[in-house]
Amino acid sequence: MRILVVDDEALIREVIKEYSLNEGYAVDEAENGEKALNLIEKNDYDVVIMDVMMPSMDGLTAIRELKQIKNIPVIILSARKEEYDKLQGFDIGIDDYVTKPFSPKELIARIKAVTKRQRGEDIIKIGNIEINNLSHEVKIDGEVIEMTHTQYELLKLFTTNPNVALSREMIIEHIWGYDYDADDRTIDAHIKLLRSRLGKYKDNIKTVRKVGYKFEYEEK
C-alpha cells in the first residue's frame, strides 16, 4: 500500500512515516497542498493523510482539487476541534478526521479501516440502484453518481441489508472497524450526505428512532 502524508511539520511527517513503514507501507511526503497535488497527478495512492492548516495551499482547498483529479480516500489531520470543521471536511469528500495531538497507532488503525475493501458480489442491484464492486462505481437510474469511499461503503452496507435496522454502533464497526470517536451528530452527517447523493431515492434511508437507520425496499 502507498500513502501520501501532507503536513508542514516535518516531525509529524516523520512520525507517521515511521509507523507506516513498520506496517510495510510505501510513504511519500509533501509539506503543503500544492506539492501534494503535484505528487497525486504523477502517482497512485491508496490513501492521503492531509493536514488542514498549511502555507501555500491549505488542506481543504487541496482536497477539493484532489477530488477533481482522482477519487482517493482522505484522512484529515487538524488541531481544530470545532464540529463545523469536521462537517465541512465530510462535505467535501473526506473519509475520516483525526484531531491533533493524535496516537500514531490509532492513525494506522484508521488508515487500515479507510482502505479496507470488502469484495462480496461484483454487482449489487436493488431497484434502480446499482453498485459495481469492480469499478467502485454507483449508478442510479443508469447515471453514474460520484461518492466518497465512506458514502460508497455506507450505501453498500444498507443495500446488502435491506429492511434491517442498523444501529449506529453497528455502522461504525462495519465502516471504520474500530471504536470510532464520534458522536451521533457526526454519524448523522455522513447519512445526510449519502441521502443527498441518492436524489429521489433519499427517503429509502429511514431513521429508526433510538436505534439508527435502515434501507427500506419493496421488491416489485
Number of C-alpha atoms within 10 A of each C-alpha: 14 16 20 24 24 28 27 20 13 12 10 16 20 14 11 20 21 14 15 21 12 10 11 10 15 14 18 17 21 20 20 24 28 19 15 24 19 12 16 16 11 8 11 14 19 17 21 25 24 30 28 25 18 18 13 11 17 18 26 22 13 19 24 14 14 21 16 8 12 12 17 21 21 28 24 22 23 21 13 14 12 10 11 10 15 20 18 13 22 23 15 15 26 26 25 21 24 22 15 12 10 12 12 16 12 14 19 15 14 21 23 16 18 22 18 15 12 10 8 10 12 11 14 16 16 14 14 11 17 20 22 15 18 10 9 15 15 23 16 19 10 10 11 12 13 14 19 21 22 21 22 17 21 18 22 20 17 20 23 15 15 17 17 13 19 19 16 17 14 13 18 17 14 14 19 22 16 14 10 14 9 10 9 10 11 15 15 15 16 17 20 14 19 20 19 12 16 19 11 10 14 16 13 17 22 16 16 12 9 8 12 18 21 21 21 16 14 9 5 4
